[in-house]
Amino acid sequence: MTGTSIDAIDCALVKIEGRGLEMKASLVRASSQPLGALRAPIRAIAEQKPTNAGEIAKIAMELGVLHADAIKKLLGSDHANLVCVHGQTVFHAPPFSWQLMNPWPIVRAVLVPVVFDLRGADLASGGQGAPITPLADQILLAARAGLERGCCVVNLGGFANATLLTGGKSNDASVRGFDICVCNQLLDRIARETMGCEFDKDGREAANGHVDARAATELAQLLSHSSGNIRSLGTGDEYFSWLEVQRTRLPAWDLAATACDAIASVIAERCRGSGPMLLAGGGSRNRTLFAAIGRKAAGSGIPSVHLSDEFGLSSEFREAMEFAVLGALCQDRVPITLPGVTGVRGTAPISGAWAGLGI
């Protein structure tokens, strides 16, 4: 899995027992490999900067090679039966979306079928193509002690999204999901443009800052507007104007603290009244953001906030694990999206494109 933060490839080796929605999945081990020299050209494409078809084809191939290398290192002497790869989102404005990836280097390296393009079928059927992880959340958290009455899983990635589980069976009534607002994509941009680093490690700079109440309210209103739209979010959503104005009047650490506060406000409001909140994704390691969500959640009827690790779901490798689950569902010919979540018309389609089926 590579997310909209455009920083690394997260790989998870997952043991799956059973079939379809009754499967059980557990993490064997996981690893993360930086995108390295590919980070800058991929970010340029995602920011819609001019390039050419040859350069895009080259980057897609190099990204496939980098995935293959990361997967082989993770496997070691073990064998995989299936690889599921997300690809790098470089554009998302339904019905159009592009997860950049050439899967063939992975097929050649691992010699097993590879499933990719997991959003395309839903998009072609009238859905938003996102979020697509709620069913995987339900499978991975089923029967967890303390979550019998449900929970809210919030992924703090480039964008924040949530899965609401009520503790019932895997269907539209018991599993909900929605995108919330920009998250690390904004926080990392603040770090790059005002701190001279790729990201604010552990939220240390933000922890030294003070929240500017007016700027936080303005940003929260902006993010709430995008959150309230019935659509999934993608690279390039609107926050640039706020950042350009505020960076001229706030020091870097206050800017970061203010952004954390606003993001936390929108997350808590969208998840108001849910069960325990489980945080995962890169942003869950940002202690300033984590603390802000905890404060805001307390005022939104959310009983408690936890790292998802406390319930057996790796906060660092949740999405990589979930794509293993989604790949297995595709192989079992089970739809991975829900009409009530993505807005897909009628019955959800079978998702995924395949490479290497003849192996």
N, C-alpha and C positions, 0 to 999 in steps of 0.2 A: 504494500500500500504506500502510495505517495500522496500527500494531501496538499491543500491549497497553501499551506505554509511554505511549500517548495524548499524543504531542507534535507530530507533523507528518505531512504527506502526502509520501511519497517517490514520485517519478514517474521512470520510465525509458523512453526511446525505444529500442526494440530491433529490430535487423534480423534477420529469420529467413529462412533459406534451407532448402529441403527440406521434408519432411513427416514427421509422426509422430515416432517415437523416433529417427529418423535425421536430424532437423533440426539445423542449426547456428545458433547464436544469438550475436550480438555487440552490445555496448552502443554506441549512437550518442552519446547524452548523457543526463544525468540532472539532476534538481533536487529540492529539498526546500522545502516551504512550511509554515510553522507553522500549527497549528490555531487559534491566536489565541483569540478569545472563545469558540470552541466547546469548547475544552479542558475547562473547568470543568464545563459541563452534561453532556458526554459522560462524564467521569470519575464524576460523580454517578450517572448511569444504570448505569455499569459496577460501581459499588460498591453497587448495589441500593437506592439512596436513593429514597424515594417521589416519584413524579411522576405525570403523567397522559398519556393517549393523545395529546392535542392537542400537548403539549410535545414528545413523542417524534417525532411526525410532522413537526413544525416543524424539529427538529434534523436528522432524516434528509434533509429537503429542503435545508437549509442546508449540510449536509455534501456532498450531491451538487453543489451550486452551487460550493462551494469546490474540489472535485475538478475540476470543469469548468474553472474559472479556472486552476488549476495545470497542467492538461493543455494548455490552449490556449497558455499562456506557454511551456511546454516545446517544443511543436510549432513555434511561430513560423510560418514560411511552408511548413514541411513538412507532409505529409499522412500520416495513419495509416490503416491498413486495418481495425484492430480495437483496441478498448480492453478490457482485463481489469482489473476493480476488485475488491479484496478486501472493502471495507467495514470498519467498526469493530466489533470483537468487544466486545460489552457483556455477554454471558453465554455460558459454555461449560461444560456439564455433560452429556456425552453420555447419552442420545440427543438432548438439547436443546442448541441453540446458536443464537446470533443475531449475525449480522454486519450491523449497522445501515447502511443505504444506500438512497437513492433514486437510481437510475441515470439517470432521465430527463433531468435537467439536462445530463448528460454527452452523451447521445444528441443533444440539441438543439444543443449547443455544437460538437460535433465531426462530427456527421452520419455516423457509422459505427456498426455494431453494437457493443453493449457486453455482455460476459459477466460475470456476478457470481454470488454464492452458490455458490462452488466446493466448499463442504463438505457441503451439504445432501444430495446423492445418496448419498454415502458413509455419512452418519449414518442415513439412511432404510434403508440396506442392512445395518445392524448394525455399522458401523464407528465409530471414534472421531472421524472427520472431521479428524484431525490425527495426525502431521504430514503435510502434503500437498506439501512441497517436495522430497523425496528424488529423484524422477525428474528434476526440473528441475536439481538439483545434478549428476546424472549427465550430462545433456545438456551443461551449461555447462562441465563439467570433463573431458569425454571427451578422451582422447589428449593431456592436458597433460603436458609433460615433467616428470619427477620424481614423477608420481602413477600410473605404470603399474601399480603393485601396490596401488593404492587409497589412501584417506585418510579422515580423519574431519573433516567440516565442522560446526562448532559455531556456531550463531546465538545471540548474546548480546543478546536482545531483552528485552521485559518478562518473558518466560520463556525459559530456555535450552532449545534442542533440538538434536539432532544427526542428521546423515546419515553412515552408514558405507558407503563404496564399496570394493569389492574389485578393481575394474579390469575386471570382466566385463561382459556384456550387461545391459540394463535389465530385471531381473526380481527376484523375491523373494529369489533366492539371492545376488545380487551387490549389491543395494541394500537397505539397512536404514535405519530411522529411528525415533526415539523422542524424546519430551519428557523433559527432565531435571529441572529445578527452577525455582523463581522466580529471577529475576535482576534486571534493571533496575527491575522493579516494586517490589521491596524496597529497592534502593539509592536509587531516586528518592524513595521514601516517607521514608527516613531523611533525605535532603537537605531535603525539604519541611518535615518536622516538627522537625528539630533544627538545621538550618543556615539556614533561611529562604530557600532557593533551590529552583528546580525540579529541579536535578540537580547532582551533584558533578562539575564540568567537568574532564575528563581524570583524574578520581580524585585531584585535588590535596589535598583535605581528608583523604581516606583515607590518602594517602601520608605525612601528618604524624602518623598515629595508630599505635597499637600493638595487636596482636592479643591479645584476652583468650582464652586457650586454653580455659577452661571454657565460656565463652559460644559460642565457635566450634564446639566439639564438640557442644554442645546443638543449635545451629542446623543443623549438618551432619546430625545424626541425624534431626531433624525433616524436613529437605529430602530426605534419603535415603528416608524412609518414603513421602513423596509420589512420589518418583521410582520407587520399586519397585512401586508399584501399576500394574496393567496398564490404564492409562487415559491420556487426554490431559489436559493441565492447562489451567486457565482462570482468569479473573479471580476473585480471592477465595480462592485456595488458602491453606492454613494456615501463617502465619508471624506473624500479628498478636500472638499471646500472647507469643511470644519478644521481639518488638520492644517491647511495652509494659513488660515486666519489665526488659529490659536498658537502655532509655533512661533509667531512673531511677538506674542505677549506673555507666554509661559515658558519657564525653564524646562529642560528635558524631563527632569524627575517629576515636576508638577504635571506636565503634560501626560506622562505615563500613568501617574496616580489617578488623574482625572478620567482618562480613558478606561482604566480598570473599574472605577466606580460606576461609570455610565453603562458599560457592558454588563456589569453585575446587576444593575437595576433592571435592565431589559430582560435578562435571563430569569430573574426572580419573578418578574411580573408575568412573563409568558408561562411559567410553570406554577403559578399561584395555586395553592390548595392541593398540590400533589402530595404523594407519599415521600419517603426519604429520598433525598437527591444524591445521586452517585456521580461524581465528576471523573472524567477520563480525558485523554488527549494531552498534547503538549502543554496546553495552558493550565492543566491541573498542577503542574510543578511551579507555576507562578504564585508564590505565596501571597503576594499582595492581591491578586485577582481572587484567589481562593478565599482569603479573609473577607474581601468585599462581598463575594457571593454569600458567604455565611451570614454576614450582617443583614443583607437585603432579604435573604430567604426567611430569616426570623420574623420579618414584618409582612411576609406574604403567605403565612399559613403553612410553610414547609417545615415539618418537625425537626429535621436534622440534615446535615450535609456531610458527605463522606468521600474519601477516595474510593473508586470502584474496587480497588484491591481488597478492601475490607470484606467484600462479598465474593471473592474468588475470581474477579474479572480484572485482568491486568489493565491499569490505567494507561500505561505506556503503549501496550500492543493490542488494545481492544479492537481497533479497526482492522489490523492485519488478521487477527483471529476471526473477526466476523466475515472477512472476505473468504476465508477458508470454508466457513459454514455456508455462505451464499454460493460458493462454487459447488459444494456438495449438493445443495438444493437444486442447482441448475442441472447437475448430473442426474439427479433423481427425478427430473422433469416436474419440479414443484415451483410454482410462481414465487418469486422473491419479493415482489412488491404487493402492496395492498391498496385498493381503490380509495379507501378512506384516508390514506396517507399521501399518496402521490397524485391522486385525482385521475388516475388512469380510467378510461371509459370501459364499462362492462367488466368482464372477467379479466383479471390480470394475466398477461402473457407469460410464456416461458422465456426466460432471459438468457443472454450469454451468446457470444460467438466463440467458435472453437478452432484451435490450431493443433495439428498433430494427432487427430483422431485415428489415423492409420497406423500409429506406432503400436 
